[in-house]
Amino acid sequence: MTNSPASRDDTEVAIAAARAGAEIVRTRYGQRLTHIDKGGGDFATDADVAAEAAILDVVRAARPGDAIRGEEGGQQGAAGAARQWFVDPLCGTLNYAVGTPLVAVNVALRDGPAAVADPFGGEVFFTDGETARVRRDGRDTPLVPTAATRLVDVNLDPPFPGAPAFRAVDLLAHPGFGRSLRPRVVSTTLALAWVAAGKRAAYVTDGTGLAESVHFAAGIALCRAAGCVVTGVDGAPAGPAGRGLVAAADAETHALLLTLIREPLGTGADRHR
């Protein structure tokens, strides 16, 4: 993708939309929330719905002909449209509902710009499709991934479509993981933006088709633009049909995680420990 004026305009649309959603999330925090049951223990709140409405208002005003897939409102427009926006208005609903301010607002254009807003950190992480930056207090700063923290966020939320071939709990239980890395579980794709920003060494999750998921599309776009190594848990490209996700700050950390994922517990050097 080229860094054309139209691309830059789409970047600002993504940023403005993510900010609009983040404003709703921030102002409704701590208020009484209406829960909307989605089945299987999953739910949304009226804050999710209001944030998505605010995001869609921005996108529709700027790009009225574009298709949109929202976490709460579903598909609007042709699902195969080249210009398709993926919107997750409040990733981390359970955190939010119990008063834990670890959430993300995700907005991404298919194969284009994307933005992830941290409503409580005052940061918007964004990409124009080629570079990745963070906007804070009116200033844009390049994102520089690094594995220096050695912190790896692992998503433990069900469902677990990769089991038994891949189970996140097995990765955490692997002796080799603890020797080199330290686990974190924040239950929001804000962690993907943190990989791009150097706040996390890597992020690992199960799942299918995450590259065009409303939850993951923006974070994947950020990590790729920042220069992170991004694949499925099987090492294959993280495309629409990919299995899970391993996004790492550098090739060394990525290779280590794939080795740990592929190596059964109690094998190799660890069986004698």
Summary of the structure (lengths in Angstrom):
residues: 273
radius of gyration: 18.2
end to end distance: 49.3
largest distance: 62.6
contacts: 960
relative contact order: 0.13
helix: 35%
strand: 26%
